[in-house]
Amino acid sequence: MKYQLIMVVALLSGCASDGPHPAFISGNYYMGGGSDCVRYEVVSPTRIVCANAKREVTGYRDAMTPQQMQMYAMQQQAAQAQAVSYSYQPMPVVQYPQMQTPQVAPLTLGSGNQIRCIGTGIYTNCR
């Protein structure tokens, strides 16, 4: 049962990619997939012939070299990194410090009138 589930997941993940991608065929990797290489036939140990969905031959593909495989892997990593950098990331909620209520200091003049001043930081307002 586990083996069948793994095979189904592998087949579905292989179908998820529409464009060309390395396919492991007869011990080598070939750039297969895409609309022009839906079907293939091995013609030599290092060459396949590709066909489209209508079974029309679209060309030959040689086995990929290790350098080509490495380049493909690096391009995929770069594409993933770019996709991650464009993904939505919500802005963090900033908690601003709460200011204390300013203290009002009554000032009494000789005539009985009061002046009240409010001081906040470097600013003071008197009435």
C-alpha positions, 0 to 999 in steps of 0.5 A: 500500500505504501509503495502504491501511494509513493508511486501515485505521488511521484507520478502526480508530481511529475505531471505538475511540471508542464515545461521541460525537465530532466527525466531519468531514462535507461540510466541517464538524464534527458531533458524531456517533458513539455509538449514536444517530448511527451513520448520517447524511444531509446535509440542508443545508450545516450540518445532518445527520440522525442515525439509529441502527443500526436506521435510525430517525431520532434527531434533527438535528445542526448543524455545530459552531462553532469555540468548540464545537470548542475546548471539546471539545478542552479537555475531551479534554485534561483527560480525558487529563491525569486518566487519566495522573495515575491511571496506575500509576507504580512508586515509585523505589528509594531507595538508603540510605547504608551505615553504617560498622561502629562502632569498639570502643574497649577501656578497661582499668581498673586491676584488669584488667577491660575495658570496651568501648564502641560509638559510633554517631553521638550514642549510645554503649553501654559494657559 
